[in-house]
Amino acid sequence: MNQSPFFSIIIPTYNRAHLLAKAVKSVLAQTFTDWELLIVDDGSTDNTVDVVKGFDDPRIRYIYQANAERCAARNNGINHATGKYICFLDSDDFYLSQRLVSLYDELLRRHFPVEMFYTGLTVEKTGKNELLVGNYYYGDNIFEVIVVNTIHSQQVCISAQIMHEFKYDPQFTIGEDMELWLRIAAKYPVHYLEKQFDVVVLEHDERSVNILRYNTGAEQLRLYHYIFTNQHSGKRISAKVKAYKLASSFHAIARYNILRGKRLEALASTLRAIVADPRSDWAKLRVNVFLKLITFSSMGQIQKIMDVA
């Protein structure tokens, strides 16, 4: 019987054949070699399967499913995973060669606990790299840390025991990882690993979360209304942080409408952002935007104000 690999790495992908190869090559280039790579094709209509077949390595497994979005794809990968710890990678991002060995050394130091870990990452935009610290909001309340910080799936390494107990909720397409981390944190320890920035996220116009194409704020708002209820572990978040996140969602909706020249919709959302969190550091900016909207200033001028946020 073959021994289970130490890491299972899951890549969900949909019509990203032109980007996928770089992600796969970054896994093959790892200095730590005890892994399996599960590529979950979420109903692609391009040549994704041909790209995968181009890699002759028994550690790579291809799983096809009818299109059901990335939550379902990641859950499918988890169900097929045989590793002791599970990591994720998006098909348009990549690992630096020391990603897995750095994680392994830290897990070894901690005696391989049944816990969740997350790291920082590196953002690559227009040829420049920027380190994004994973825990830039500090606090004793881990639920608030998870909600305020953006912890992408690519940043985490989680005991397979946990991942076989908890899954992504397919009803969410924005913030689905946050919602999952909150549920995990109610039962298991969650730790930030400092000085690890070995996941590189590429900023480009095709990313699945793009305010120019999607009203992400509306989806965020739906998510927050769900996780802030008494039935969810998000109820442990303070009223101050809840107000901050709700206002941020209304702010994002306003920005989306400003980009599309929809003045009345932007006006309403800006007002709701002000009311939701009047003591926010952003309150002055939002009041300025509101005044510009009601005095019929140009949408281009208002957009420049919003772009600083």
Helices and strands as residue ranges (DSSP letters): E 7-13, H 17-28, E 35-42, H 48-53, E 60-65, H 69-80, E 85-88, E 94-95, H 99-109, E 116-119, E 121-125, E 128-132, H 142-148, G 153-155, E 156-159, H 160-163, H 176-185, E 190-193, E 199-202, H 216-227, G 233-236, H 239-259, H 263-276, H 283-294, H 299-306
